[in-house]
Structure formats: C-alpha cells, structure tokens
C-alpha cells in the first residue's frame, strides 16, 4: 500500500508559516519542501476550506495561518486533509466464505477501529503550539549544535 505523507507535509508547512511574519507563496513553500507548487496549493486549499489557513492574491500575497497554533490540533489538520486511513494494514478478502478468513477479518477490523480511535484521540490532545514549543526548545538546545 502506498504511504501518505500529507499530514506530515501539512504540519511541516504550518509550523514554518507560524514563524513567518509575512504571507508566504506556494512557490517558496514548495522550494523549502522540495516539491511542486501545485502540490502545495492543493494541500493548502483543503486547509483553507477548513479555516486553518487563508490566502491573499496579488503583490505581497500568499498563505497565512487563520488561527493561532494553540487552537489547532493534529486532529484538526488530519480531518482538514480528508481524514483518510491512518493505518496501512489491511486483511485478506480472497475467500469471503471461509470461516477462518471471516474471523480473522472481524478481529482485525475491530483492532484497527480501536487503534484509529486511540490515535485520533491522541491527535486531538496535541496542539501545534506544543509541537512548535518542542521544536524551538530543540533548536536552542546545545545538542542541536554541530561539532
């Protein structure tokens, strides 16, 4: 199954934007993330629809945060991106009449639902402000300095 790094990319972008005083263009964000501006615009469009970012056109235009990081959680960002599958694990469906396959799949489905519910609850407890504080603390720690 193909991995999905949209949540990671979105969090990365939002945390960069939080430290910027001016609106930032899709081109600049794309360059920083080593991707195409279209990827950034598509992702940011979804975040804009959920009130996480806003855009301004024209000279001095670009993307800015709509809300303070303290009001945003990882869950908010995840849901704004469409809330796709959190787990890439799946089960076999080759023989739906097989009682063993049915039992295994039922058990796995329940475990997957429970795991996703726990993960979403944890996402709801993690604000972007807390993540930013952790990053700033790491940046200013002596361990961050290279020899």
ChimeraX attribute file (.defattr): number of C-alpha atoms within 10 A of each C-alpha:
attribute: neighborCount
match mode: 1-to-1
recipient: residues
	/A:1	6
	/A:2	5
	/A:3	7
	/A:4	12
	/A:5	8
	/A:6	14
	/A:7	18
	/A:8	12
	/A:9	13
	/A:10	20
	/A:11	17
	/A:12	13
	/A:13	18
	/A:14	22
	/A:15	17
	/A:16	14
	/A:17	18
	/A:18	17
	/A:19	9
	/A:20	12
	/A:21	8
	/A:22	13
	/A:23	16
	/A:24	18
	/A:25	20
	/A:26	20
	/A:27	16
	/A:28	13
	/A:29	21
	/A:30	17
	/A:31	13
	/A:32	11
	/A:33	14
	/A:34	9
	/A:35	12
	/A:36	13
	/A:37	17
	/A:38	12
	/A:39	13
	/A:40	21
	/A:41	18
	/A:42	12
	/A:43	18
	/A:44	23
	/A:45	18
	/A:46	17
	/A:47	24
	/A:48	19
	/A:49	12
	/A:50	16
	/A:51	14
	/A:52	22
	/A:53	18
	/A:54	18
	/A:55	17
	/A:56	13
	/A:57	9
	/A:58	6
	/A:59	6
	/A:60	10
	/A:61	13
	/A:62	18
	/A:63	21
	/A:64	21
	/A:65	19
	/A:66	14
	/A:67	13
	/A:68	11
	/A:69	18
	/A:70	13
	/A:71	11
	/A:72	18
	/A:73	20
	/A:74	22
	/A:75	20
	/A:76	21
	/A:77	24
	/A:78	21
	/A:79	15
	/A:80	21
	/A:81	19
	/A:82	10
	/A:83	13
	/A:84	9
	/A:85	9
	/A:86	14
	/A:87	12
	/A:88	10
	/A:89	9
	/A:90	11
	/A:91	11
	/A:92	10
	/A:93	11
	/A:94	8
	/A:95	10
	/A:96	11
	/A:97	9
	/A:98	10
	/A:99	10
	/A:100	11
	/A:101	16
	/A:102	15
	/A:103	11
	/A:104	12
	/A:105	17
	/A:106	13
	/A:107	11
	/A:108	15
	/A:109	14
	/A:110	11
	/A:111	12
	/A:112	17
	/A:113	12
	/A:114	12
	/A:115	14
	/A:116	15
	/A:117	13
	/A:118	12
	/A:119	15
	/A:120	18
	/A:121	13
	/A:122	13
	/A:123	16
	/A:124	16
	/A:125	14
	/A:126	16
	/A:127	17
	/A:128	22
	/A:129	17
	/A:130	15
	/A:131	17
	/A:132	18
	/A:133	11
	/A:134	11
	/A:135	13
	/A:136	11
	/A:137	12
	/A:138	13
	/A:139	12
	/A:140	10
	/A:141	10
	/A:142	9
	/A:143	9
	/A:144	10
	/A:145	9
	/A:146	5
	/A:147	4
